[in-house]
Structure formats: C-alpha cells, structure tokens
Amino acid sequence: MLLLSGPNMAGNEWKYVKDCLDTGWVSSVGAYVDQFEKMSAEFAGTRYAVATSSGTTALHICLVMMGVNADDYVITPNITFIATCNSIKYTGADPILIDTHPGSWQMDLDLLEQFFTEETEQRNGVCHYKKDGRRIPVLMPVHVLGNIGDMDRLMALAKQHHVTVIEDSTEALGSYYKGKHAGSFGLMGTFSYNGNKIITTGGGGMIVTDDEALAKKAKHLTTQAKSDPFEYVHDEIGYNYRLVNVAAAMGVAQMELLPGSLNENMKSRHFIKMNCRVWAISASRKFMLM
Ligand SMILES: Cc1ncc(COP(=O)(O)O)c(C=O)c1O
C-alpha cells in the first residue's frame, strides 16, 4: 500500500507560520504570498504565478478571464475530480466530456479529434458546437494523478480548432512532458494545495501563466477587483479568492521540500502505466494499490 498523498510537514512550516503569528501578517497580503508565487512560477517554468484560495477558485478565475459564460461549453475529460466541472458550471457554461484513454487516464485524443471534426464548426475563428451553435472557447485537460498525455498533439488540436487551453494541473505538481512542467503548456495552468496534494497549504491554489496581463487581471479579480490601494473603489465584480499569508508561509516551506521529495523519474515521464486501483477510504484521503 502506497500513500498517494499525505501532508509532510518536515521543513520550515512551524517556523514560517510562527513568523506570521508573531508579526501579525496572517491575512490577505504579506511577504510569504509574494514568495510563494515567485517559487511556484519558477518551479512551473512560467513567468507569473498568482496565489488563490483553492484549485477550484483558480480554475474559476481562469474561465472568468476567458469570458466563458452561459452561452458556452468547455471541453474536459470524463475522469476528473468534480471541481473541474463545478468551476465550469460557476460561469453558467456546460462541460462537454470526452472519454478518457484507459492507458493514460488522460483525455483520448483520437476521440477529441473526432469530436472536433464531426461535431464542431468554425464561425469567425471561434469554435462552435454544430448541434446548438453554442461557443466552445476553452479546452481543459486534466492531468489526473500527475499523468500527462501527448501535449504536442493536444496543443496542436487546440490551435487548429481555435480553443484556448487552460490546464487543470491541480494534481500534477512535479509532472513533466518532454522536460516541460504541467500547467505551462496552456495559456494558463492551475495547481491545488489541498491536503491531499503533492504539497499543501491546508487549502490553496495557484494560477500560472506567461501572460503578464492575465496575471495582473487574475490578481485583481481574486482581490475583490479593488482598483485603488487606499480607497474602497472597485471597478468590476471581484472575488475574495486570495490565499492568506499564513497559508502561503506553509506553502513556502513546502516548496523548499518539493525538489527533494520528487522522484527523478517524474522528470522524464509523460504517463505511468495505470494498472492500479484507486479508491477513497475517507473523504479526504486516497490510497493507491499498485
Ligand atoms: C482534478 C482536480 N481539479 C480541481 C481540484 C480542486 O482543487 P481544490 O480542492 O484545491 O479546490 C482538485 C483537487 O481537489 C482536483 O483533483
């Protein structure tokens, strides 16, 4: 029996959290938030990272920034955690589920290609579902249990059919495809720091991107869209989706441990053979039997 995930607080967690408690920097801003974002961007190989209150809220903000709404669909695989679909439903859009390949536990790209070819059409450079004419602006692959499929092919399909890729890489911290980190292929990628993830902040998430404007927008939207540093001026509907400094302090300590806790093999793999059974023995703990 291998523990799929369990919090490992073997580093500076106590020290950094105590620092927050001692200094009073426990809440919505602080040096640990900035440091955690910097470390996360560096690790994922992206230019920017924006901390969020969870992986779910990270996904939601990405979709909001893409303007996804009730007239839209978002393509995603049929094996994932419910939060992927919840984040889509928050925008009013509906998920289109593509079957997962049994070998990789990733979206079956033959089926995805077939779907694009047979069921969609382009209108003014935007992908639409033929059946009802609704837009399909976003493709959201999910790197389930750290597995990554053929990202070259997935990205090529997305480009060909004019859909933006937002990666649900919440389960894939430390996973690479051809040396490139999960979450860095799409326009944006997301991570989760829930208790059952590779590292944890108790609860938390991250958006990673190379796009400066999107990173700034994500920070703005996740902090109530406050447009003045002093006055309570808000220029659009914002969200309270920040990661608090005391949680980010744990995150910094966890990031320090991360390189040492990753198997070197992960750097070259793009999927592991999934001839295993996975089940949940409680709401928050999963164990994997190989
Ligand atoms: C595939 C997937 N998507 C989204 C999430 C949501 O992350 P969080 O629990 O941090 O909101 C999770 C993790 O729980 C997940 O496994």
The ligand as an SDF file (V2000), in Angstrom:
LIG
                    3D

 16 16  0  0  0  0  0  0  0  0999 V2000
   -8.5250   17.4040  -10.8280 C   0  0  0  0  0  0  0  0  0  0  0  0
   -8.8330   18.4170   -9.7610 C   0  0  0  0  0  0  0  0  0  0  0  0
   -9.3630   19.5990  -10.1360 N   0  0  0  0  0  0  0  0  0  0  0  0
   -9.6250   20.5520   -9.2200 C   0  0  0  0  0  0  0  0  0  0  0  0
   -9.3740   20.3510   -7.8840 C   0  0  0  0  0  0  0  0  0  0  0  0
   -9.7650   21.4270   -6.9240 C   0  0  0  0  0  0  0  0  0  0  0  0
   -8.7610   21.8090   -6.0580 O   0  0  0  0  0  0  0  0  0  0  0  0
   -9.1460   22.3470   -4.5960 P   0  0  0  0  0  0  0  0  0  0  0  0
   -9.5510   21.1810   -3.7780 O   0  0  0  0  0  0  0  0  0  0  0  0
   -7.8870   22.9890   -4.1160 O   0  0  0  0  0  0  0  0  0  0  0  0
  -10.2420   23.3350   -4.7680 O   0  0  0  0  0  0  0  0  0  0  0  0
   -8.8160   19.1340   -7.4610 C   0  0  0  0  0  0  0  0  0  0  0  0
   -8.4570   18.8480   -6.0600 C   0  0  0  0  0  0  0  0  0  0  0  0
   -9.1220   18.7060   -5.1620 O   0  0  0  0  0  0  0  0  0  0  0  0
   -8.5720   18.1300   -8.4160 C   0  0  0  0  0  0  0  0  0  0  0  0
   -8.0760   16.9470   -8.0530 O   0  0  0  0  0  0  0  0  0  0  0  0
  1  2  1  0
  2  3  1  0
  2 15  2  0
  3  4  2  0
  4  5  1  0
  5  6  1  0
  5 12  2  0
  6  7  1  0
  7  8  1  0
  8  9  2  0
  8 10  1  0
  8 11  1  0
 12 13  1  0
 12 15  1  0
 13 14  2  0
 15 16  1  0
M  END
$$$$
